[in-house]
Amino acid sequence: MRLWSVNASRGINSPLPPRSKATTSSPSLSSPPVQNESPLVRCLWVSNALIRNGHVVVGVSRSEKQAQIMRANEDIFDPSLWSEHLADTDVVIDCTAGDIWVSAKKLFNAVETAAASVRAPGVPKLAYIYTSGTWVHGDDRNIFRSDSSPLPNPASIVAWRPAFEQEVIASTAVRGIVIRPSCCYGRSGGLFGFLYSQGESGQLSWFSKPGAFNATVHVDDVAEFFLLAAEKNHLIYGLILDCSNEQTESVEGMLYAFAAVAGIPFDKISYREPANVLEEAMAATSKLRPTLARTILGWAPRKASATDGMAVYYEAYKAAQGK
């Protein structure tokens, strides 16, 4: 299978930021930056999973430094025009997880148009995997949600996504697929970098309220999910799939587990109100019971939960920070 992996930075002025043939590209506010965790590092989680399983991943980058990292990871660096790759590409994956609707739509529409013009008659339709997120389920501490649940109250930072998800899966130009990872942890920190960064402060403050739960998933399990989705795209196009662990995690439990690992006294743990829309989204409780990925793709998360593996994940975070 031929895939196209691209690292795209913010603030690009070209008509379309390049993306991958199993596209892994840089996140923005919905995946907040963690110290020393570059957008390219997060892209490589997915592209490395594809490469390890024998797929060809072609990358494009405007930075020679990032291009060198791509080469070192066997991600073929090709600076030629991105649209030329669509002629024989099997899958494009938009992993930007961006918070700006116009960027996601611009990319999707440009790929639709380019694919229609460069792909030869008789060639199967290009698969397009869009990365959304489970924040679209909003905040509800009582009701279980699944892949096909209604979305009456998405987090404000991603309120535009439900409509765009429908546009992707309704496309007649490509095989549209939507994947919704929940809060990611592991490796260099993911979303939980906000937590780990307080480890040496002697106190712990979190933007939530007692009784909250987080839907979570390890980055390695996310990468496996995208691998299966790319390989079996013919089975899931037109679908939206949640990517999350089987059980949600108690926020209070995670805070106490981290405090124990970091040596923070339990009486130094406190809650505060979210300060911005990103923290509001992370503070939301979504009790998820997704089924489609397990039923159709045979996917199941394997890594320890954020709470159970706290000591390992915190050490990994510190190592990524050079500590």
C-alpha positions as CSV (number, residue, x, y, z in Angstrom):
1,M,0.0,0.0,0.0
2,R,1.3,3.4,-0.9
3,L,0.8,6.2,1.6
4,W,1.7,9.9,1.8
5,S,3.0,11.3,5.0
6,V,3.6,15.0,5.4
7,N,4.6,17.3,8.2
8,A,3.0,20.7,7.8
9,S,3.7,23.7,10.1
10,R,1.2,26.4,11.0
11,G,1.1,29.6,9.2
12,I,1.7,28.2,5.7
13,N,0.7,30.5,2.9
14,S,0.5,27.9,0.1
15,P,-3.0,26.9,-1.2
16,L,-2.7,23.6,0.6
17,P,-0.5,22.4,3.4
18,P,1.0,19.1,2.3
19,R,-0.3,15.9,4.0
20,S,0.4,12.2,3.9
21,K,-0.7,9.4,1.7
22,A,-1.5,8.0,5.0
23,T,-1.2,11.5,6.2
24,T,0.3,12.3,9.5
25,S,0.5,16.0,9.9
26,S,0.9,18.5,12.7
27,P,-1.8,19.1,15.4
28,S,-2.9,22.4,16.8
29,L,-4.8,23.5,19.8
30,S,-6.8,20.4,20.2
31,S,-3.5,18.6,20.8
32,P,-1.7,21.2,22.8
33,P,2.1,21.5,22.4
34,V,4.2,19.9,25.1
35,Q,7.8,20.9,25.6
36,N,10.2,19.3,23.2
37,E,7.4,17.4,21.5
38,S,7.4,18.7,17.9
39,P,4.5,18.3,15.5
40,L,6.7,16.0,13.5
41,V,7.2,13.7,16.5
42,R,3.5,13.2,16.8
43,C,3.1,12.6,13.1
44,L,5.7,9.8,13.3
45,W,3.6,7.8,15.7
46,V,1.3,7.0,12.8
47,S,3.8,6.9,9.9
48,N,6.2,4.6,11.8
49,A,3.3,2.1,12.4
50,L,2.6,2.1,8.7
51,I,6.3,1.7,7.7
52,R,6.9,-1.1,10.2
53,N,4.1,-3.0,8.5
54,G,5.6,-2.7,5.0
55,H,3.7,0.3,3.6
56,V,5.4,3.0,1.6
57,V,5.0,6.4,3.2
58,V,6.0,9.5,1.2
59,G,6.7,12.7,3.1
60,V,6.9,16.3,2.3
61,S,8.3,19.0,4.6
62,R,9.4,22.6,4.3
63,S,12.2,22.1,6.8
64,E,15.4,20.3,6.0
65,K,15.8,19.4,9.6
66,Q,12.4,17.7,9.7
67,A,13.1,16.1,6.4
68,Q,16.2,14.5,7.8
69,I,14.2,13.1,10.7
70,M,11.7,11.7,8.2
71,R,14.6,10.0,6.3
72,A,15.9,8.5,9.5
73,N,12.5,6.9,10.1
74,E,12.4,5.5,6.6
75,D,9.7,8.0,5.6
76,I,10.7,8.8,2.0
77,F,11.3,12.6,1.7
78,D,9.9,13.9,-1.6
79,P,9.7,17.7,-2.0
80,S,7.8,17.5,-5.3
81,L,4.3,18.9,-5.7
82,W,2.0,17.1,-3.2
83,S,-0.8,16.6,-5.8
84,E,1.3,14.5,-8.0
85,H,1.4,11.8,-5.4
86,L,-2.3,11.4,-5.4
87,A,-2.2,9.5,-8.8
88,D,-1.0,6.3,-7.2
89,T,-1.7,6.9,-3.5
90,D,-4.1,4.5,-1.6
91,V,-4.8,6.6,1.5
92,V,-4.5,10.1,2.7
93,I,-4.7,10.7,6.5
94,D,-5.2,14.2,7.8
95,C,-3.8,14.0,11.3
96,T,-3.6,17.7,12.0
97,A,-6.6,17.5,14.4
98,G,-6.8,21.3,13.8
99,D,-9.2,23.5,15.6
100,I,-9.7,25.8,12.6
101,W,-12.6,24.7,10.4
102,V,-11.4,26.5,7.3
103,S,-8.0,24.7,7.3
104,A,-9.6,21.2,7.5
105,K,-12.1,22.0,4.8
106,K,-9.5,23.6,2.5
107,L,-7.4,20.5,2.7
108,F,-10.2,18.1,2.2
109,N,-11.7,20.0,-0.8
110,A,-8.3,20.4,-2.4
111,V,-7.6,16.6,-2.1
112,E,-11.0,15.8,-3.5
113,T,-10.4,18.1,-6.5
114,A,-6.8,17.0,-7.1
115,A,-7.7,13.3,-6.9
116,A,-10.4,13.7,-9.5
117,S,-8.0,15.3,-11.9
118,V,-4.9,13.1,-11.5
119,R,-6.2,9.6,-10.9
120,A,-6.6,7.4,-14.0
121,P,-10.0,5.9,-15.0
122,G,-10.6,2.5,-13.3
123,V,-8.3,3.2,-10.3
124,P,-10.1,2.7,-7.0
125,K,-11.1,5.8,-5.2
126,L,-8.6,7.4,-2.9
127,A,-9.3,6.8,0.8
128,Y,-9.3,9.9,3.0
129,I,-9.1,9.6,6.8
130,Y,-9.9,12.7,8.8
131,T,-8.8,12.9,12.4
132,S,-11.5,14.4,14.6
133,G,-11.7,13.7,18.4
134,T,-14.1,12.5,21.1
135,W,-14.6,16.0,22.5
136,V,-17.5,16.2,20.0
137,H,-19.4,14.1,22.5
138,G,-19.4,17.0,25.0
139,D,-19.8,16.8,28.8
140,D,-22.2,14.3,30.2
141,R,-21.5,12.3,33.4
142,N,-24.5,10.1,33.2
143,I,-25.1,8.8,29.6
144,F,-22.8,6.3,27.8
145,R,-21.9,7.4,24.3
146,S,-20.8,5.3,21.3
147,D,-19.6,5.9,17.7
148,S,-23.1,6.6,16.4
149,S,-24.5,8.6,19.4
150,P,-26.1,12.1,18.6
151,L,-23.8,15.1,19.3
152,P,-26.1,17.7,20.8
153,N,-23.4,19.4,22.9
154,P,-19.8,19.3,21.5
155,A,-17.1,21.1,23.3
156,S,-17.0,24.7,22.1
157,I,-13.4,24.4,20.7
158,V,-14.6,21.7,18.3
159,A,-18.3,22.7,17.8
160,W,-17.6,22.9,14.0
161,R,-16.5,19.3,13.7
162,P,-19.7,17.3,13.7
163,A,-20.9,19.1,10.5
164,F,-17.5,18.6,8.9
165,E,-17.4,14.9,9.8
166,Q,-20.6,14.5,7.9
167,E,-19.1,16.2,4.9
168,V,-16.1,13.9,4.9
169,I,-18.1,10.6,5.1
170,A,-20.7,11.8,2.5
171,S,-18.1,12.6,-0.1
172,T,-18.5,10.9,-3.5
173,A,-15.0,11.9,-4.7
174,V,-13.1,9.9,-2.0
175,R,-13.7,7.1,0.5
176,G,-14.3,9.4,3.5
177,I,-13.5,8.0,7.0
178,V,-13.5,9.8,10.3
179,I,-11.5,8.6,13.4
180,R,-12.0,10.2,16.8
181,P,-9.1,9.6,19.2
182,S,-9.8,10.4,22.9
183,C,-7.3,12.2,25.2
184,C,-3.9,10.7,24.3
185,Y,-1.2,9.8,26.7
186,G,2.2,8.0,26.6
187,R,5.6,8.6,25.1
188,S,6.4,12.3,25.4
189,G,3.3,13.2,27.2
190,G,0.4,13.9,24.8
191,L,-2.3,15.9,26.4
192,F,-1.2,14.8,29.9
193,G,2.0,17.0,29.5
194,F,-0.1,19.6,31.4
195,L,-0.2,17.2,34.3
196,Y,3.4,15.9,34.2
197,S,4.8,19.4,33.9
198,Q,3.8,20.0,37.5
199,G,5.7,17.1,38.9
200,E,8.5,19.1,40.4
201,S,6.4,22.0,41.7
202,G,5.4,20.4,45.0
203,Q,1.7,21.0,44.3
204,L,-0.9,19.9,41.7
205,S,-3.7,22.1,40.3
206,W,-6.1,20.7,37.8
207,F,-8.9,22.4,35.7
208,S,-11.8,20.2,36.6
209,K,-14.3,19.3,39.4
210,P,-14.4,16.2,41.6
211,G,-16.2,13.3,40.1
212,A,-15.0,13.9,36.5
213,F,-13.8,11.1,34.2
214,N,-11.6,11.2,31.1
215,A,-11.8,9.0,28.0
216,T,-8.2,8.1,27.2
217,V,-6.0,6.2,24.8
218,H,-2.3,5.5,24.5
219,V,-0.5,7.0,21.4
220,D,0.7,3.5,20.4
221,D,-2.8,2.2,20.3
222,V,-3.9,5.2,18.3
223,A,-1.1,4.4,15.8
224,E,-2.3,0.8,15.5
225,F,-5.8,2.0,14.9
226,F,-4.7,4.2,12.0
227,L,-2.7,1.3,10.6
228,L,-5.8,-1.0,10.6
229,A,-8.0,1.8,9.2
230,A,-5.7,2.4,6.3
231,E,-5.3,-1.3,5.5
232,K,-9.1,-2.0,5.8
233,N,-10.4,1.3,4.5
234,H,-12.7,-0.5,2.0
235,L,-14.6,-1.9,5.0
236,I,-15.1,1.4,6.9
237,Y,-15.5,4.2,4.4
238,G,-18.6,6.3,5.2
239,L,-18.2,5.6,8.9
240,I,-17.2,7.5,12.0
241,L,-15.2,5.5,14.6
242,D,-14.3,6.5,18.1
243,C,-10.8,5.5,19.2
244,S,-10.7,5.1,23.0
245,N,-9.9,2.7,25.8
246,E,-12.7,0.4,27.0
247,Q,-13.1,2.2,30.3
248,T,-12.9,5.9,31.1
249,E,-10.5,7.0,33.9
250,S,-11.3,8.8,37.1
251,V,-9.6,12.2,37.0
252,E,-9.3,12.1,40.8
253,G,-7.7,8.7,40.5
254,M,-5.2,10.0,38.0
255,L,-4.3,13.0,40.1
256,Y,-3.7,10.9,43.2
257,A,-1.7,8.4,41.2
258,F,0.5,11.1,39.7
259,A,0.9,12.8,43.1
260,A,2.1,9.5,44.6
261,V,4.6,9.0,41.8
262,A,5.9,12.5,41.8
263,G,6.1,12.8,45.6
264,I,3.4,15.5,45.9
265,P,1.5,15.5,49.2
266,F,-2.2,14.7,48.7
267,D,-3.2,17.8,50.5
268,K,-1.5,19.8,47.8
269,I,-3.9,18.6,45.1
270,S,-6.5,21.2,44.2
271,Y,-9.1,21.9,41.5
272,R,-9.7,25.2,39.6
273,E,-12.1,26.4,36.9
274,P,-10.9,26.0,33.3
275,A,-9.2,29.1,32.0
276,N,-9.8,28.7,28.3
277,V,-11.8,26.6,25.8
278,L,-9.0,24.0,25.6
279,E,-9.1,23.3,29.3
280,E,-12.9,23.3,29.2
281,A,-12.7,20.5,26.6
282,M,-10.2,18.5,28.7
283,A,-12.4,18.9,31.8
284,A,-15.4,17.4,30.1
285,T,-16.6,13.9,31.1
286,S,-17.5,11.6,28.2
287,K,-18.4,8.0,29.1
288,L,-17.6,6.2,25.9
289,R,-18.3,2.6,24.8
290,P,-17.2,2.5,21.2
291,T,-17.8,-0.7,19.3
292,L,-17.1,-0.2,15.5
293,A,-13.3,-0.5,15.6
294,R,-13.4,-3.7,17.7
295,T,-16.2,-5.2,15.5
296,I,-14.9,-4.3,12.1
297,L,-11.2,-3.7,12.4
298,G,-10.4,-6.1,15.2
299,W,-8.7,-3.3,17.1
300,A,-8.3,-3.4,20.9
301,P,-6.1,-1.2,23.0
302,R,-3.2,-3.0,24.6
303,K,-1.2,-0.4,26.6
304,A,-1.8,0.1,30.4
305,S,-4.2,2.9,31.3
306,A,-2.9,6.3,32.1
307,T,-3.5,5.6,35.8
308,D,-2.0,2.1,36.0
309,G,1.1,3.0,33.9
310,M,1.6,6.4,35.5
311,A,5.1,5.8,36.8
312,V,6.3,4.6,33.4
313,Y,4.6,7.4,31.5
314,Y,5.9,10.1,33.8
315,E,9.5,8.8,33.4
316,A,9.0,8.8,29.6
317,Y,7.8,12.4,29.7
318,K,10.8,13.5,31.8
319,A,13.2,11.7,29.4
320,A,11.5,13.5,26.5
321,Q,12.2,16.8,28.3
322,G,15.8,15.9,28.8
323,K,15.5,15.6,32.5
